[in-house]
């Protein structure tokens, strides 16, 4: 007979991570801890040779360490920022021209 009460019976609690996910995260963290100096060196090399690409690399890494802010003023509706122009020209991935940094 189907559960029509809307209440959950049995199983894991909501939001509980499974063992495979927990083990995979622990493995990933242990690998990355050993790579910290290599990552720093590679970023330093990129910064010295290609500052624009360095900024793109940092921008790609930030979402993993800095949570995104949630807009609480628009009730989830998209906001048109005017003309669809990025806040700064170096932030536009579609721009193929060299930028001054």
TISE-994525 format. One line per field, with one value per residue (C-alpha): residue in three letters; residue number from 1; x negated, y, z negated. Coordinates in steps of 0.05 Angstrom, whole numbers. Each point is the difference from the previous one (the first is absolute). Layout:
<recs>
residuo	c(ALA ...) $
num	c(NUM ...) $
c1	c(X ...) $
c2	c(Y ...) $
c3	c(Z ...) $
</recs>
This chain:
<recs>
residuo	c(UNK UNK UNK UNK UNK UNK UNK UNK UNK UNK UNK UNK UNK UNK UNK UNK UNK UNK UNK UNK UNK UNK UNK UNK UNK UNK UNK UNK UNK UNK UNK UNK UNK UNK UNK UNK UNK UNK UNK UNK UNK UNK UNK UNK UNK UNK UNK UNK UNK UNK UNK UNK UNK UNK UNK UNK UNK UNK UNK UNK UNK UNK UNK UNK UNK UNK UNK UNK UNK UNK UNK UNK UNK UNK UNK UNK UNK UNK UNK UNK UNK UNK UNK UNK UNK UNK UNK UNK UNK UNK UNK UNK UNK UNK UNK UNK UNK UNK UNK UNK UNK) $
num	c(1 2 3 4 5 6 7 8 9 10 11 12 13 14 15 16 17 18 19 20 21 22 23 24 25 26 27 28 29 30 31 32 33 34 35 36 37 38 39 40 41 42 43 44 45 46 47 48 49 50 51 52 53 54 55 56 57 58 59 60 61 62 63 64 65 66 67 68 69 70 71 72 73 74 75 76 77 78 79 80 81 82 83 84 85 86 87 88 89 90 91 92 93 94 95 96 97 98 99 100 101) $
c1	c(0 -27 -18 49 -14 -57 -44 -64 -6 -68 -64 -51 18 7 -68 -42 -60 -10 -65 -26 8 -33 -59 -8 -2 -52 -43 5 -19 -60 -24 10 -37 -62 8 5 -72 6 64 -31 -60 42 43 -63 -27 66 2 -70 13 74 35 68 -1 -22 62 44 -32 14 71 12 -26 38 68 -30 -23 43 76 42 45 74 44 55 32 28 36 -44 17 -56 -25 -19 -64 15 -34 -28 -69 -46 -18 -70 -30 -50 58 28 -23 27 -47 -58 -40 -58 17 -44 -8) $
c2	c(0 69 51 58 35 43 -25 -39 -69 -34 12 54 68 56 29 -57 -16 -71 -38 2 76 10 -46 34 69 -23 -29 63 44 -43 3 76 11 -30 43 68 21 -23 39 62 -6 -10 60 42 -22 17 67 17 -19 13 46 -5 -76 3 41 -50 -57 34 17 -74 -22 51 -35 -60 40 62 -10 39 53 -12 56 11 61 -28 -63 -41 38 17 71 33 39 46 -24 -67 30 -31 45 8 -16 -51 -41 -12 -69 15 59 -23 64 8 36 44 -26) $
c3	c(0 19 -52 10 -66 27 -57 12 -31 -6 39 -10 -28 50 20 -27 44 21 -15 71 5 -68 19 68 -32 -52 56 42 -60 -16 72 4 -65 32 62 -34 15 73 9 -30 46 62 -17 -11 68 34 -35 25 72 11 -50 35 -1 -73 -18 38 -39 -66 22 16 -68 -43 3 -35 -60 -4 -2 49 -28 5 26 -50 34 65 -23 47 63 49 -1 65 -14 58 63 -21 -8 -53 -58 28 68 -27 -28 70 24 70 9 43 -5 -47 -64 -42 -71) $
</recs>
